Amino acid sequence: MRTGGETDSNHMKVSAAMTVLLLLLLLLSLVVASAAGLTADSRDSADWKPTDDGRRWNSRTC
């Protein structure tokens, strides 16, 4: 049972605000972790395709 003063509009606004707040918190934690040196690039040179004059090398013969 509702006690008055509560509307679906208010719930939507609070939900949207919490979503934005959680997104900002996630981004801030990534920035802090990166600044502290806790992040690393997991890619190595094997992840990149070879290039020929800046164009990606295609292993297919078609």
N, C-alpha and C positions, 0 to 999 in steps of 0.2 A: 504494500500500500504506500502510495506516495504521500509525502507530508507537505507538499506545496513548495513552490520556488524552484523545483527541479524540472528542467525541460530537456527534451532531446537535443535542442540546439546547444544548451550548456554542456551536455555530455560530449557532443561532437567537438566543441571548442577545446575542452579539456583533453580529449583524446588526441586531437591534432597537435596541441601544445606539448603533450607528453612525447609524441612521436618525434617532433622536431628536437625536443630536449634530449632524448635518447640518442638521436643521430649526432647531434653536436657533441655529446659526451663520448660517443664512439670515436668521432674524428679527433677530438682533443686527446683521447688516450693514445691514438695512433701517432699523433704529433709528438706527444711526450715520450713515447717509447722510441720513436725514431731519433729524437734529439738525444736520448740517453744511450743510443747505440744498441738497442735491444732488437732491432729489426735487421734482417739480412735478405739479400737478393738470392733466391734459390735457383735462379737460372744460371747455366754455365754456357760455355761456347758451343756445346753440342746442341743447344736449343735453337741456334740461329742457322738459317739456311745460308749456304755460300752465295756470294754475289759475283757477278761479272760486270764490271764497270757500273756498279750501283744497281744493277737489275738482278732480281732474284733468280738463282739458278733453278731450272726446272728439270727434274730427273726423268720426267715422262718424255717419250719420243714423239708424241702426237702433236 
